[in-house]
Structures are given as structure tokens and as C-alpha cells.
């Protein structure tokens, strides 16, 4: 699995993931939105940790820096 997420991309994903999980933990969201926010928050943190987004190859995107 080749890394396809760059540093800024990963930082943004961590911030979004933490915000979503915070909203779930504090009860800011309820019902089905709570479950969607929880799943998206976890997905954001996992993709940031792995530096790999499974959607990027399908969209032919790569935000990682090119190897020299």
C-alpha cells in the first residue's frame, strides 16, 4: 500500500476526525448523525495514521510528496 496522503492532508484529517469524535462524545449530535459522525471521525484518524486514502486511487489523486 503506497502512501498517497501528504502532511497537510493528514493534519487536516486528524483535526476533522478529532472534531467529529468530540461532537459525538459531548452529545452535540444525536441520532443517525451521531453514528455517521463517529464512523467518519474514526475513518479520518485511520487514514491519517496510515497516510493512505482508499478513495484517492479511484480519483487518480495523490497529495504525498514525490520521491526524489
Protein Blocks (a to p, Z undefined) as FASTA:
>chain_A
ZZfbdfklmmmmmmmmmmmmmmmmnopagcjllmmmmmmmmmmmmmmmnopafklmmnop
afbdcdZZ
